Amino acid sequence: MSRPLFVYVNAAAADEKEAVRKFVDYMLDPELAAELVKEVGYVPLPLEAYEMAQAIFKNRRLGTVFEDGSQIGVSIEDLLQMEGGR
């Protein structure tokens, strides 16, 4: 069983602070993430999920698909599509 790790980024800080952008880019780098995720025993995301998350951050898509509560039986790719990743 697995569940996503949520990270919330302040959009203004992402626009104004290079360090914030670099941190998010680092977190969403599929190669780096794959190494770190395995090292700590987490379940890695599919490559497509990292690409979708990168697009959401790049486009500064704000908000959450969980406004009405959690959703059961939905893949991470489906959630990212709802967030506007594609």
C-alpha positions in Angstrom: 0.0 0.0 0.0 1.2 3.5 -0.8 0.0 7.1 -0.7 1.3 10.3 -2.1 3.5 12.7 -0.2 2.1 16.2 -0.5 4.2 19.3 -0.7 2.6 22.7 -0.7 4.6 25.6 -2.3 3.8 29.2 -1.9 3.3 30.5 -5.4 4.6 34.0 -4.6 7.7 32.5 -3.0 8.2 30.3 -6.1 8.1 33.3 -8.3 10.3 35.5 -6.2 12.9 33.0 -4.7 15.2 31.0 -6.9 16.0 28.7 -3.9 12.3 27.6 -3.8 12.2 26.9 -7.5 15.5 24.9 -7.3 14.1 22.9 -4.3 11.0 22.0 -6.2 12.9 21.2 -9.3 15.2 18.9 -7.2 12.2 17.2 -5.7 10.6 16.6 -9.0 13.7 15.3 -10.8 12.8 11.7 -11.7 16.4 10.4 -11.6 17.2 12.0 -8.2 13.8 11.1 -6.8 14.1 7.4 -7.9 17.4 7.2 -5.9 16.2 8.9 -2.8 12.8 7.2 -2.8 14.4 3.7 -2.9 17.0 4.7 -0.3 14.3 5.5 2.3 12.0 2.7 1.3 9.2 4.6 -0.4 7.4 3.6 -3.6 8.6 5.6 -6.6 6.1 7.3 -8.9 5.9 6.5 -12.6 8.0 8.8 -14.8 4.8 10.3 -16.2 3.7 11.4 -12.7 6.9 13.4 -12.3 6.5 15.0 -15.7 2.9 16.0 -14.8 3.9 17.4 -11.4 6.6 19.4 -13.1 4.1 20.9 -15.6 1.7 21.8 -12.7 4.5 23.6 -10.9 5.8 25.3 -14.0 2.3 26.6 -14.8 1.8 27.7 -11.2 -1.5 25.7 -11.0 -3.0 26.6 -7.6 -5.4 24.7 -5.4 -6.2 21.0 -4.8 -8.4 18.3 -6.2 -9.1 17.3 -2.6 -11.4 20.3 -1.7 -14.3 17.9 -1.3 -12.3 15.3 0.7 -10.1 12.4 -0.2 -10.7 10.2 -3.2 -10.3 6.4 -3.0 -9.3 4.2 -5.9 -7.8 7.0 -8.0 -4.3 6.6 -9.5 -1.7 9.3 -9.0 -1.8 10.0 -12.7 -5.5 10.6 -12.6 -5.1 13.0 -9.6 -2.4 14.9 -11.4 -4.5 15.2 -14.6 -7.3 16.6 -12.4 -4.7 19.1 -11.1 -4.0 20.2 -14.6 -0.8 18.3 -15.4 -1.8 17.7 -19.0 
